[in-house]
Amino acid sequence: MISLDLKNIYPFIEDKEFDAFLSRAGESLKLLHSGAGKGNDYLGWLNLPEETDKKLLGAINELAKEFRNETELLVVIGIGGSYLGTRAVGDALNHSFSHLLPDSKPQLIFAGQNLSQDYLYELVEVLENKTYGIIVISKSGTTTEPALAFRILKQHLERKIGKAASRKKILAITDSSKGALRKMADEENYRSFIIPDDVGGRFSVLSPVGLVPLGLSGVDIHELMRGAAEMAEKSGPSIQIKENLPALYAAARNALYNKGKLIELLVNYEPGLHYFSEWWKQLFGESEGKENKGIFPASVDFTTDLHSMGQYLQEGKRVLFETVISVRENKHSLLVPEDDNDLDGLNYISSKPVSEVNKMAELGTLLAHLDGGVPNIRLFVNKLDAFHLGQMIYFFEKACAISGYILGVNPFDQPGVEAYKRNMFALLGKPGYEKESEKIKKHIRN
Ligand code: PA5
């Protein structure tokens, strides 16, 4: 099991303050499981680990065999919740240089997560000389970024291998009945998977949204779900609140927020976790940032960012706290070699594992930041494998829901993300946006 260490919040809050938030976390946990809280139409993610049909996992494994032999690249098209979870797990589990290893296929590459002309052009250039398939993911089936990327790549694939063959290389993951992607999948006869109605985008990585691309790229999705199921079991409403990890984390971060710590930095010391932090930022940012409330979720990759953000973190505005993901075991072993001349002066650490140097950097930084007025929460993970990633995903999802309820917001909606879309559609002349268009014209004239 992953574990938590909260002792470094106590210089900043009193025991009784934490206990008050823990009791609110307990109430929020009960509310969540009762299904009577805000956004209760979107609680399907709670039961995904337990309810996901083994047949679905088997079908994904069968597809993986088919794609493995014939496909060098899998282009995963999606944005936000239809992108970040897959990228997070894939990057954490795969070889850091898998794109340079000839035998690891199919490789996941991503599109539809931006509107960059150069990105799409260069992607098409690369795909020209590769065998590839497309997994297009969109719950609404109407999001501009993935729709545009899919239009371009679908036409490219059809030109390259023909319409009939490309049908076998395209998988669609979308709603069971609504949206343009569902219509297209049905009309074009693409194989498709359904995103359950009651699972929102940023809570969907353990649904076909994440399981299909991850399974096809060789991730052990059974282990991923087993880890998540274990965390689900250990964080149910009958588990003692002081033993309930998501509730403890939710209480700690809200207690710190209440003390003016408005920004939470998710810290990692493993580059493979960079996208895990991106996934986490979306999860908490979209779930909590509303009604003029919410902890601002940010992230840093250490030790890299100690050489860019370290100064601010140590001595800048004291509104920060850190949640540090501490990985206990590395996948590989590597010792610092002895050097006869020692010109670089590193013999004092020779024969030590590189991981020990990294660990000492972690401890040294924690202490320095604590002295500098930055409290921290530590999350210990034994190793970065599918099982522990499953635990971490479910842990953060549940903590996020509990935390949103403590704040008093609906953690499952995102009304604010529509504002830019309305302006963009009006500026592009999309039918139905004439009123916004007038407003924008007036704004530009002024
Ligand atoms: O969390 C969310 O709901 C969003 O981030 C969506 O996942 C994102 O906007 C993509 O939406 P869709 O899957 O409908 O294309």
Boltz pocket constraint, residues with backbone or C-beta under 6 A from the ligand:
constraints:
  - pocket:
      binder: B
      contacts: [[A, 79], [A, 80], [A, 81], [A, 82], [A, 137], [A, 138], [A, 139], [A, 140], [A, 141], [A, 142], [A, 143], [A, 146], [A, 200], [A, 201], [A, 202], [A, 203], [A, 286], [A, 414]]
      max_distance: 6.0
